[in-house]
């Protein structure tokens, strides 16, 4: 399953809920303001780092770059471009957007 989160962890509990519900082997894609969680500081404060061993974590690189955070991406979080986003959606039979 692909989980897509678009809200900052400081703005919403969507990421925390997603991480609690996502099962081993699922993929989480951070887009829009959720990309702040993909920074080294963000990953520590929102529980993302603990999820690295059981989930595939991705971040939409254009959104990370637009917010000036690309140089601060946490290790283990895979950057994807727009074609990569499409590949993730096409490669999963189910997708859950966390609003």
C-alpha positions in Angstrom: 0.0 0.0 0.0 1.1 3.5 -0.8 0.4 6.2 1.9 0.5 9.8 0.7 0.9 12.5 3.4 0.7 16.2 2.5 0.5 18.1 5.9 3.3 19.2 8.1 3.6 17.2 11.3 3.5 20.6 13.1 0.1 21.3 11.4 -1.7 18.0 11.6 -1.6 14.5 13.1 -1.9 12.9 9.7 1.7 11.6 9.6 1.5 10.2 13.1 -1.7 8.4 12.3 -0.2 7.1 9.0 2.9 5.8 10.8 0.7 4.1 13.4 -1.5 2.4 10.8 1.0 1.6 8.1 2.1 -2.0 8.0 5.6 -3.4 7.5 6.6 -3.1 3.8 4.2 -0.3 3.0 5.5 2.9 1.3 5.0 6.4 2.7 5.3 9.4 0.3 5.7 12.8 1.8 4.5 15.7 -0.4 3.8 19.4 0.0 4.4 20.6 3.6 4.8 17.0 4.8 8.3 17.2 3.3 9.5 19.0 6.5 9.2 15.6 8.2 11.9 14.2 5.8 14.6 16.6 7.2 17.0 15.3 9.7 15.4 17.3 12.5 11.9 16.6 11.4 12.4 12.9 11.2 13.6 12.8 14.8 10.7 14.9 16.2 7.8 13.2 14.4 8.8 9.5 14.7 9.8 9.1 11.0 13.2 7.8 11.9 11.8 4.9 13.9 9.7 3.9 10.9 12.8 3.6 8.6 13.3 -0.1 9.3 9.8 -1.2 8.5 8.5 1.2 5.9 9.8 2.5 2.6 9.9 6.3 3.1 10.0 8.7 0.1 9.8 12.4 -0.3 8.8 14.4 -3.4 12.0 16.1 -4.3 10.5 19.2 -6.1 8.5 20.0 -2.9 11.6 19.5 -0.8 13.6 21.8 -3.1 10.8 24.4 -3.2 11.0 24.7 0.6 14.8 25.0 0.6 15.1 21.7 2.5 16.8 19.4 0.0 20.3 19.7 1.6 18.7 18.7 5.0 17.0 15.4 3.8 17.3 12.7 6.4 19.2 9.6 5.5 17.1 6.7 4.5 14.4 8.8 2.9 14.4 8.3 -0.8 13.8 11.4 -3.0 11.5 10.9 -6.0 10.7 13.2 -8.9 7.3 13.6 -10.5 7.8 10.5 -12.8 8.8 8.6 -9.7 5.6 9.7 -8.0 3.6 8.3 -10.9 5.6 5.1 -10.7 4.9 4.7 -7.0 1.1 5.2 -7.6 1.1 2.8 -10.6 3.2 0.3 -8.7 0.8 0.0 -5.8 -2.7 -1.6 -6.0 -4.0 0.7 -3.2 -3.3 4.2 -2.2 -4.3 6.1 0.9 -4.1 9.9 1.1 -3.9 11.3 4.6 -5.6 14.6 4.8 
